[in-house]
Amino acid sequence: MPRFSPFHALRYARDPIESVIAPPYDVLSPQQADRFRAAHPHNITRVDVPTGDDRYQRAGELFRRWVADGVLIADPEPSLSIYRMQFTDAAGRDRSIAGVLGGLEVVDPATGSAHHSGGVLPHERTTPKASTDRLDLTRATGANLSPVWGLSLAAGLTDLLAAPGEVLADVVDDDPQAGTVRHVIERVRDPERIAAITALIGTDDVLIADGHHRYGVARIHRDEIRAATGRDDTPAEDTLAFISELVADQLSVAAIHRLYSGRSFDELSRALERFFDPAPIEPPDASTLARMEAEEFLVLVGPQQTWSLKPKAGAFDGIRALDGLWLETALAELDVAVDYQHGVDEVRAAVAAGDAAAGVLIRPVSVSEIERTAREGVLMPPKSTFFTPKLKTGFVIRPLT
């Protein structure tokens, strides 16, 4: 089972916290990142999303200057940080997520069985990334800036986190998918409470919900440090992670829709018709997603027309009931390029503009299906899940030196 450990957290010491935190690097457009950088001289994006030539070297120098100048100060003793998010989901339900920030053990990938992986399990195949951006930034800063989101399969973590810690931040902000979100950070310094939390997380698997790429980068960096030092006891053996309990009432999972190109719309629709029964429908909007779940259909978005797609009887016998997997199966014989988009309006716009030949709106994966696939060591197609709200970067930084 994975080790989960407290550490000497680096935190902003004197700046208004709402001015220096930011969304994670991988959901920020270049224009949004520019706005955050311009908002405050110490905004985390200045280090986390650097720009220009020799940007990683400059990000590392800036980060070290902030530490030297007391912009960031380390906790005097190892701590954990409870991170709570309160929001209203797309269906209008009030939700509250409670998790804990600490150092999650970096383990090697599974070889054969899920339980050969040291208890940290991926839940979907990752898309190959040529970019070494996160690795270059980790090397340059010597720090974990943004957390992996892990889901603990150990029952009882939510109860252990129920009592408040020392409140360090309480920020209300907007999330593109989740709307208004309240982010609360509470420090835990009591050794007995830290021991109870870390021991419980260490009793069962942790499933990576968000941050597969970040976790893979942590593994590469760990191996580099081992090779350079000959040691396996440095801070690089762990990586910054937010761990919450895998319980359905806390988690809000959105779908990531598909955009297809490289083949004509007619070729795509003919391939889909072998597996689905299409029927014309009105152009989709936000309310369509609820109907898709209630009436069990997908939506094909074409340049001029939109269709519902209901699976033909028996078409997917023996295939797990995941929309992404169904589409992979239906289009397996077509050499088609796939891209991913969260918003219904954005899918329609991409197809209308000719940036994609067609789009397909899919339904979110259930929390029970996420747990089942992880326990069985099965991987979902890439971009099967989109967990909301997104964790902010900058509340807690984990030094690697």
C-alpha positions, -999 to 999 in steps of 0.1 A, spaced: 0 0 0 12 35 -7 31 56 19 15 90 27 36 115 47 36 150 62 63 174 51 76 210 58 50 228 36 60 260 19 32 286 21 27 322 12 36 342 43 22 377 38 4 382 4 -34 381 1 -39 344 -7 -66 350 -33 -42 372 -53 -14 346 -55 -32 312 -61 -43 301 -96 -60 272 -114 -38 243 -124 -15 249 -153 -32 224 -176 -66 242 -176 -52 277 -182 -52 292 -217 -21 314 -225 -44 344 -222 -57 334 -188 -22 327 -175 -11 362 -187 -40 377 -166 -29 358 -135 7 368 -139 -3 404 -143 -26 403 -112 2 401 -86 40 400 -87 40 369 -66 12 350 -83 21 313 -85 17 313 -123 50 333 -126 67 301 -115 42 274 -125 35 286 -160 67 304 -171 71 319 -206 99 330 -229 134 318 -235 152 300 -206 119 301 -188 126 271 -165 159 285 -153 142 319 -146 113 302 -129 137 283 -106 156 315 -98 124 334 -90 111 305 -68 144 305 -48 143 343 -45 107 341 -31 119 316 -5 150 337 4 129 368 7 103 352 29 75 354 3 72 317 9 80 303 44 83 266 54 63 252 82 87 246 112 75 210 116 61 184 92 24 190 86 -6 179 66 -32 203 51 -69 196 49 -84 211 18 -122 215 16 -142 225 -14 -179 235 -12 -198 241 -44 -231 234 -63 -228 208 -90 -244 209 -125 -276 192 -113 -280 219 -85 -269 197 -56 -248 212 -29 -216 193 -25 -186 193 -1 -153 176 -8 -128 170 21 -93 158 13 -58 161 26 -25 174 11 6 154 18 34 135 2 23 104 -17 48 77 -24 60 75 -60 57 38 -71 65 20 -103 37 12 -128 18 -20 -125 32 -51 -143 3 -74 -149 -19 -71 -118 -32 -38 -104 -17 -48 -70 18 -50 -83 18 -12 -85 25 -3 -49 -11 6 -45 -12 37 -66 -35 29 -95 -42 48 -128 -78 46 -140 -74 56 -176 -49 54 -204 -29 86 -208 -24 104 -241 13 105 -250 28 139 -243 60 149 -261 64 179 -239 89 177 -210 74 209 -195 66 196 -160 98 176 -158 119 206 -168 100 228 -142 105 202 -115 142 200 -121 145 238 -122 125 246 -91 132 215 -70 95 216 -59 61 200 -64 39 230 -73 6 215 -81 -9 183 -66 -20 150 -81 -56 142 -70 -58 107 -56 -89 89 -44 -84 67 -13 -103 34 -14 -99 33 24 -133 38 41 -134 64 69 -110 91 56 -139 116 54 -146 110 91 -110 115 101 -110 149 83 -142 161 98 -128 181 127 -114 214 116 -77 221 116 -60 255 119 -76 276 92 -50 293 70 -71 302 39 -108 306 31 -113 318 -5 -144 319 -27 -137 317 -64 -153 307 -97 -146 275 -115 -155 272 -153 -172 239 -147 -184 240 -111 -194 276 -107 -188 294 -74 -165 273 -52 -153 279 -16 -117 267 -9 -107 262 27 -72 252 38 -66 239 73 -31 230 87 -28 198 109 3 197 131 -9 173 159 14 142 155 -14 119 167 -39 132 141 -12 131 114 -4 95 123 -41 85 122 -46 100 88 -15 87 72 -20 52 86 -56 50 72 -45 61 37 -18 34 39 -43 6 44 -58 6 8 -51 16 -28 -51 52 -40 -66 57 -74 -53 86 -95 -83 108 -104 -64 137 -119 -28 142 -126 -16 110 -143 10 130 -163 22 148 -131 26 114 -114 45 100 -143 69 130 -142 74 125 -105 85 89 -113 111 101 -139 124 127 -115 127 102 -87 147 79 -109 170 108 -119 176 117 -82 183 81 -74 209 79 -102 225 111 -92 227 105 -55 227 67 -51 200 72 -25 163 62 -22 155 83 9 152 118 -6 120 139 -8 118 128 -45 105 95 -33 71 112 -27 51 137 -46 25 164 -36 -10 148 -36 -45 157 -25 -62 125 -12 -99 123 -7 -121 93 -1 -138 77 -31 -174 83 -21 -201 92 -47 -217 120 -28 -184 140 -27 -173 136 -62 -185 155 -92 -174 138 -125 -180 155 -158 -177 141 -193 -150 150 -218 -166 151 -252 -149 139 -285 -140 158 -316 -130 138 -347 -110 148 -377 -90 132 -405 -121 115 -420 -152 130 -436 -184 134 -416 -201 108 -439 -174 82 -432 -177 88 -395 -215 86 -394 -215 54 -415 -191 38 -391 -212 48 -361 -244 36 -377 -231 0 -376 -233 2 -338 -259 29 -330 -294 39 -342 -293 76 -351 -324 99 -348 -324 137 -356 -327 159 -326 -325 197 -318 -291 212 -315 -278 204 -280 -274 227 -250 -266 223 -214 -299 206 -207 -292 179 -232 -266 163 -209 -293 155 -183 -315 140 -210 -286 119 -223 -282 103 -189 -319 98 -182 -327 84 -217 -293 67 -223 -281 81 -256 -250 99 -270 -252 129 -294 -236 131 -328 -229 167 -338 -225 173 -375 -219 205 -395 -257 210 -402 -275 184 -382 -275 167 -348 -285 131 -340 -291 111 -308 -272 78 -309 -288 48 -291 -267 16 -290 -281 -12 -312 -292 -43 -293 -262 -65 -287 -238 -42 -305 -216 -39 -274 -220 -73 -258 -189 -81 -238 -177 -45 -239 -178 -25 -207 -205 2 -206 -183 32 -211 -192 57 -238 -155 63 -246 -149 26 -251 -180 22 -272 -168 50 -295 -133 34 -297 -149 1 -307 -172 17 -333 -144 37 -350 -117 11 -346 -114 5 -383 -112 42 -392 -79 60 -391 -94 90 -373 -78 117 -351 -95 125 -318 -94 156 -297 -112 164 -264 -135 192 -253 -154 198 -220 -181 222 -232 -212 215 -254 -210 250 -270 -173 245 -278 -180 212 -295 -207 227 -317 -184 257 -325 -155 234 -334 -176 214 -359 -193 245 -373 -159 262 -379 -146 231 -397 -119 224 -370 -135 189 -366 -155 168 -390 -179 157 -362 -183 158 -324 -198 133 -301 -212 142 -267 -208 115 -241 -221 109 -206 -200 110 -174 -186 78 -159 -202 68 -126 -180 67 -94 -189 30 -89 -175 23 -124 -144 42 -117 -138 21 -86 -146 -11 -103 -122 -6 -132 -94 4 -108 -99 -26 -86 -98 -49 -116 -67 -33 -130 -85 -22 -162 -78 12 -178 -105 34 -193 -99 52 -226 -79 85 -224 -99 115 -211 -128 94 -197 -133 115 -166 -131 152 -157 -132 158 -119 -145 191 -108 -139 215 -92 -102 219 -99 -77 222 -71 -60 256 -69 -22 258 -72 -3 278 -46 -20 270 -13 7 244 -5 41 238 -22 62 207 -14 100 213 -16 122 186 -30 154 199 -14 
